[in-house]
Amino acid sequence: MLLFKMPGIKGLRQNGKGKSSFPHSFASIIAIIMLVILSACGFTPVHSKQGDNEEVARKLASIYVKPIKTLLGQEYVNTLEDILDPSRTGTVKEYEMEVVVSKDVSALAIERDRTITRYKVAVTANYTLKEIASGKIISSGIVRGSSEYDKVDSDYATYVSENDTTNRAIRELAQDTKIRIMSALIK
């Protein structure tokens, strides 16, 4: 069965299920064209482990994050180190990062009887990344992460929720810090 006629094209036929094969072949053609265009422009994913990105991964692994004495700071440093050098390769440290981390808990939902039922945990990191050899500042800034939790009747459950929420905010903060550092190291 002929679906349409165009000069130079005999027409598309329906497949055995009564549907045209045109949408599938058109989508395949568009996908191939997009791949050719992306590869021609030099596009490479930031998280791939090829060529220049191996150099960025090596630089990330060569960052020494100074220890922080608070429990919140230790959790942040450990999370950041896991993200920067997940395999713990023991790379020679070329960069030094100094960080000050703070946490703020604020009420989000307050009932008419002034009971707080929802909290927001905001974690902030003020960082400076220096090249060890020259002392040159590569990147500095403030990164913020936040998450929320509900207050429940059980004090223990609320405590666990706050800790879990703080850990989620720290992971978000560490990921954002890595992205900022990567952009500075790529330049």
HELIX and SHEET records of a PDB file:
HELIX    1   1 PHE A   22  ALA A   40  1                                  19    
HELIX    2   2 ASP A   52  ALA A   61  1                                  10    
HELIX    3   3 LEU A   71  LEU A   84  1                                  14    
HELIX    4   4 ASP A  155  ILE A  186  1                                  32    
SHEET    1   A 4 ILE A  63  VAL A  65  0                                        
SHEET    2   A 4 TYR A  95  ILE A 110  1                                        
SHEET    3   A 4 ILE A 116  GLU A 131 -1                                        
SHEET    4   A 4 ILE A 137  ASP A 150 -1                                        
END                                                                             
